[in-house]
Amino acid sequence: MSGYDAQVRHEDLPEGVEFDRLVRSVAQRWSAVDPLLPQPASHGSSHPLLTVSDEYGRPVATGTMRYTWYQPGDVGRTWGMPDQHWLTPLVGGPEPGRALDSLLGSWREQLEALPGGTGQESAAQLTWPARDICGINPLQRHGLQPYSSLVARRSRRGVPPVLPPRDVTIRLADTSDLDPVVRLLMEEHRYEEHFGGVFIQAETAEQTRRVVRRALDRSPSWIWLAERGGRLVGLIWVSPPERARWAAPLVDPAPVAYIGYGVVAAEERGRGIGTALVSQAHQALDAHGIAVTLANHAVTNPLSGPFWHRMGYRPLWTTWEVRPALALR
């Protein structure tokens, strides 16, 4: 596969006929492959912009390059590699696979040229529409692998209302539930470490406590607990639209809610508790007119994918990555 020409810019791609053509081609492909995808957005000017042009100098792809370094003690150290290199691609034209291939090759050159290098605790990452299959071969060819899946559920889809097991009660959490909620979330963090996306730090428990405390101070908390004999055995933590504004640009319909945690204690799995918790949350979300609910799970988690599919969710975006960053081919 022959590549296109690429260059790096440090300002917005100029508005004009050719750029409009690129955006329209992306919008048409996204609309055809997945009606839940949003309209593609133009890139901002705060990060370097990698552009790819065809033989006639017309832009067929752009990619914003963003770098994040999490210092020891930062919350971000729990949720991925400390040295993160992100590409936000906008790929169009008549041969999007070829354009993406060139964009990724040029990105690799930019990473290699970084004066400080990338190091072993680094990752090259990007997010690609799950149903836009034209990108899969180029992504794999450059060494990227799917890591996490952002899944979506339209209003009133999924399981019908489900009652919990007879000896389990479900209720909204309040400030008195801080300690057991933190314990259950730390159990979940330890489980998620197996899939390479969570790295528990010395500060993780206290950071989790602070986040939970803020959530429980709100009324309602939008955190439902499942209890058996007064003991916490599961929870679901929902961010309603006003707390999930970051997720709104990821999907076309609105309003959007996000499920940050759906957890059942290891010894309680397979008894219908998770299904009952999700059913409870869905009833509240549907009653509030939420158009789409999003959740995220590791692709390699053997429990999450099948569970969320049963609950009415399907893949919307996939995060691809390679570690270390210079393993990008």
N, C-alpha and C positions, 0 to 999 in steps of 0.2 A: 504494500500500500504506500503510494507516494504521498508526501506530506504537503501542507500548505506553508506559506511564509508566515512568520510570527515576529512580533516586536513587543517591547515593553513601553507602556506609557505611564505617566504619573499624573494624568488628569483624565476627566471624563472622555469617553469616546464621543466625538462631536456629533451632535444631532444632525440628521440629514437623511436624504433618500436611502442611502445604502444601509445606514444603521437601522432605519425604520424597517427596511426589508428584512434584516436579520431578526429583529424582534418579532415581526409578523410571522416569519417562518417558524420560529420557536413556538409562538402562540398557537399556530395552526397544528403543529405536531403534538403539543401538549394537550390541546383540546380534543384531538382525535384519539389519543391513547388513554386519557383519564379525565373525565369531567370534573373531578374534584380538584385538579391542579389550578393554581391561581394564574393570573396573567403574569408573564415574565416581567420583571422590573429591571430598569436600567441600573448600571453600577454607579456607586458614589465615587467621590474623588479622594477619599481619605486613605486609600491603599493603592499600591501600584496595580495597573491594569495590563494584563497580557492580552494581545489581540492577534488573531489569526485571519489572514486574507487569502482569497483564492488567486488564481492565475491573472485575474483582471484587477487585482487590488481591492476587491470588495470584501468587507468583513464577513466572515462566516462563523466566527466564535470569539468570545471574549471571556476572560477569567480574572476576577479580582483575587489578588494574593494577599492573604492576611496571616500574620504571625502572632502567636501568644506564648509567653513564657510565664509559668506559674512558679512563684517563689516558694521555698519551704514554708509551710504553715498556711498557704493559700487554700481556699476551699476547692479550687480547681484541681489541685493535686489528687483529690479523691476520685475525680471523674475522668481521668485519662492521663496520657503521657504529659509530663511537665512542659515539653517543648513541642508545640503544635503548629503545623503549617497547613493552612486551609486554602483551598481554591474554590471560589464560587463561580461555576461555569455557566455561560449562556451560549448554547451551541445550536446553530441553525444551518441554513443552506441546503442544497439538494443532496449532499452527502454528509450528514451529521456525524456518522461514525468516523469518517476520514478527518473531519474538522476536529473532533474530540481527540483523535489520535495525535494530531499535530499539536493541539493545545497541551496535552499531557507531556509530550516530548519536550516542548519548550519550557514547561514548568520544571521538569527535571533539570534542565540546563540552568534555570534560575536558582534552584536549590543548591546545585553544585557550586555555583559562583558566590554563594553567601560568604562574606569575609570571616564570620565566626564559625562557619560550619553548622552542622545540625546535631551531632552527637548521637549516642546510642539510645538515650531516653527521649526519642523524638518520634513523630508520626506525621505523615502526609495524608491529608483527609479531604474529602469532598462529599457532597450530598447530591444524589441523582434521583430523578423520578423513578419509582419502582417499576412502573409499566412501560417506561421508555426504553425498550429492549435494545435499541440501536447502540446504546452506550456500553452494553455489557462486555462485548468482546474487546473493545479498546481498553476498558478499565482493567480487565484481567490481563491483557497483553502487557500492560505497564506495571503489573505486579500488585495492583490493588485488589483487596478482598472485601466482600460485604461484612460489615461489623454489626450495625444496628439497623432496626427497621422502625420507622414511624408509621403507625397504623391508624386507620380512621374508621369511624362508625357514624353513619347518618342517623338522624333522629328516628327513634322508634324501630330500629333494627336490632336484631340479636334475640336473645332468649326472652320469652315472656316473663312476667313477674314470677319470682320464685321465692318461696318461704325458706328460711334457714332450717337446719335440722332442729328437732323438737327441743333439744337441750341447749340450743345456741340462741342468744339474743343479739340483736343489732341495734345500735344507737349512735347518735352523734357524739363525737368526742368533745370534752371541755378541758379546762385548765387542770383539773385534778388527774388527768390521764397522762401527764407529761412523761413520767418515768417509764411506765409500761410501753408507751408508744416508741420512745427512744430505744428501749431494749429490742423491740420487734424489728425496728428499722435497721439496727446494727446487725441483727441476725440476717436480714435480707442483704445488707452490704457484704457480709462475709460470704454468702452464697454467690452473689454476683461477681466476687473476685475470681471465681473459676472461669469466667468468660472474658477476662482481660480488659474490662472497661472500668472497673472499680479498683482503687488502690487505697486501702485503709491506712491512714496516717495516724500519728499520735494525737492529732487534734480533731480527728473525724467525729468522735463521739460528742465532744463539746460543741463542735460546729453544728452537728445534727440537732443537739438539744436546743441551741439558739433558734434554729429554723422552726422546729416544732413548737417552741414556746410562742413565737410570733404568730404561727397559724392558729394555735389554740386560743390566743387572746382575741381572735376575731369571732364574731357571732353572726351567722353560724360558721362553724369551723370548716365545713365541707369535708370533714374526715369522719367516716363511719367505722365503728369498731364492732367486731364480732367477739362475743364473750361466751365462754362455757364455764359455768360454776363460778362466775366472778373473775375468771382468768382471761386475759386478752389472747385470742387465738388467730386473729386476722384483722386487717384494716384495708380500706381503700381511701386514698387521698386525692381529692379532686380540686383543681383550680378552675373556678368559674371564669367567664370572659374577662372580668375586670382584673383578674390575677393571671391571665394567660394571654396578655396582649402580644407577647413575643411570638406566639404560635399563629396569630391571625393571618400573617402574610403567607403562611405555608399552604393554605387551602382556600378555595374560592368561596364556598358558602360561609355565611356568618349568622349568628355569633358562634364562637369556637370555645370549647372547654378542653382541659387537658388533665389526664389522669397521671399523676406523678408516681404514685405507688399503688400497687395492688399486691398485698402480702398475706400469705397464710403460713402459720408456723409449720415447720417441716413435719412434725408428728401428726398434724391435723389435715394434711393435704389429701385430696381424693374423697372428701366427705360432703362436698357440696357447699362448703363455707364460702369459697371464692365466688362461685356462681351467685349465691345469695347476696353477697356484698355488691357485686357488679349490678345485679338487678336492682338493688336499693338505690345505687347511685344513678342508674339509668332512669328510674322513675322520677327522681328529682331533676335531672337534666332535661328530660322530655317535658316535664311540667313547666320548666323555665324557658322553653322554646329554643334550646340549644340546637343549632343546625347540624354541627359536626363535633364529635368528641375524638380527641387524639390521645394516643399512648405510645410509649417507646419501649422496645425490648431488644436484647442482644439476639442476633440471628442464631447464634449457637446455643442459646438457652433451650433445652429440650422441652421445658414445660410451658414457657410463655407463648411461643408461636401457636401451638395447638389450642391453648386456652383462649387467647384473644380472638382467634378465628371463630371458635364456638360462640363467643360473646357478640359476634356480629362485626368484627373489625377485619380490615384487609390492608395490605401494604400500600402506603402512599409515597413515602420517600425512603431511600436506602442510603445510609452513610457507609462509604467505602474508605478504606485506609490501608496504609502499608507502614510497617515499623522495621527499622528506623526510617526516617524520611528519605534518606539517600538509597534505600532499597527500591525506590521508585525507578522503573526502568524507562 
